[in-house]
């Protein structure tokens, strides 16, 4: 008669156990495996609320989030071929790829676009400079473009400054909302 709990319930319980306690940073890898979109959305919504309430940072990796789940994230770290292609606020990610010559169609989910724009097989369909010939943009070329993009330059500037230990607490508090 004891059937236990479902996979979704087990995932919620495990995530809840990880959140309990005074955390400053939480790293979650592939929390949506085996879950439906609505359960993933519920979990990420709870994580978002927890991050804001506790002033903590939560880094979550998801392979194919639904648009409503993707929209919950403040910042995006897009990786391809084990390299960081983009790291910054989610509101700038489409601007970056437009800067590189690629545009997300109006009815396409941003997460799906990001999954395909660096693919040799899928990339050409997003090329929007019709007056210029298309040629494949590699991951390394995107990385070089990101270094020149205003978000990449701002990130590089912040990372190149020496750490002022008297400012550490203030920096942590300001960075607490990057999850």
C-alpha positions, -999 to +999 in steps of 0.1 A: +000+000+000+029+024+005+037+037-029+060+065-018+063+098-035+064+107-072+095+119-090+082+155-090+075+153-053+109+139-046+126+167-067+106+193-047+116+177-014+153+175-023+153+212-035+135+222-003+161+204+019+189+222+001+173+256+007+168+252+044+195+269+064+215+301+060+228+298+024+244+326+004+248+306-028+230+276-042+241+257-073+215+234-089+223+213-119+195+200-142+167+202-117+141+198-144+151+163-155+120+141-156+097+170-146+069+185-166+071+223-175+046+234-148+064+216-120+097+231-132+081+265-133+068+261-097+102+251-085+120+279-102+094+304-090+100+292-054+138+295-059+134+330-073+113+341-043+138+325-019+167+343-036+151+377-033+139+371+003+172+357+016+195+379-005+212+348-019+225+338-053+211+308-070+227+293-101+205+269-120+213+249-151+185+240-174+187+224-208+154+235-224+133+257-201+098+266-212+094+303-221+076+311-188+104+295-168+131+312-188+115+346-181+120+341-144+158+344-146+175+377-140+208+367-156+218+342-182+250+322-186+249+306-221+274+278-226+284+260-258+312+236-263+321+239-226+327+277-231+308+307-219+293+325-249+272+350-230+270+361-194+248+389-184+213+402-178+186+383-196+172+415-211+205+419-231+209+384-246+188+390-277+205+423-283+238+406-282+228+380-308+213+408-330+247+426-327+262+393-341+237+392-370+210+368-356+175+376-347+150+356-327+117+353-346+087+368-328+070+334-321+101+316-311+109+311-275+142+328-265+155+296-248+149+276-280+166+303-301+196+303-278+198+265-280+199+267-318+218+299-327+252+284-321+244+252-339+260+248-373+228+230-385+203+256-373+221+289-372+215+301-408+177+304-403+182+333-378+206+354-400+189+388-404+214+408-424+198+398-457+221+423-476+252+405-463+262+369-471+257+345-443+286+324-430+287+302-399+296+320-367+315+296-344+314+295-307+348+311-305+337+339-328+307+346-305+331+347-276+352+373-293+321+393-302+310+392-266+343+407-254+335+437-277+298+439-267+290+464-239+278+437-215+311+418-220+332+449-216+313+458-184+319+423-170+356+423-179+359+457-163+343+445-130+365+413-130+397+431-137+394+455-107+413+444-076+391+432-047+386+458-020+380+438+011+363+467+029+336+466+001+331+428+002+298+428+021+284+456-001+295+438-033+278+405-021+246+423-013+245+440-047+253+407-065+227+388-045+201+392-072+221+376-099+205+341-100 
